[in-house]
Amino acid sequence: MRTVSYDNTFGMVDLAVYTRLMADDNKDSINRLKRNLTNALKHDVTAKQREYMTLYYGKQMTMEAIANQKGVNKSTVSRTLKRGRKRLYRCLRYGAANLLEQAES
């Protein structure tokens, strides 16, 4: 583990060093999460959920705009997004190890 330098005069941690060290430590976790999220989007949500999520989160469209474009009710878009998020959450929370193994093999 890396050590963090202290300023003996004030007894405070050098914040810039601490931030840089923490960013390095989190890089692997963030990359793993991105890989798992990509795999979960490909394999664990329905095509409609993936499409609505892409429009809502990727293209920053409103639920109302998506509903108008797809010819459905706004509540349908909301429910579909909610179900998709729930599936992703379950998958990433409980199945991330399996997804990572599949992606690496």
Secondary structure as GFF3:
##gff-version 3
##sequence-region A 1 105
A	DSSP	beta_strand	6	7	.	.	.	ID=ss1
A	DSSP	beta_strand	12	13	.	.	.	ID=ss2
A	DSSP	alpha_helix	15	43	.	.	.	ID=ss3
A	DSSP	alpha_helix	47	53	.	.	.	ID=ss4
A	DSSP	pi_helix	54	58	.	.	.	ID=ss5
A	DSSP	alpha_helix	63	70	.	.	.	ID=ss6
A	DSSP	alpha_helix	74	94	.	.	.	ID=ss7
A	DSSP	alpha_helix	96	104	.	.	.	ID=ss8
###
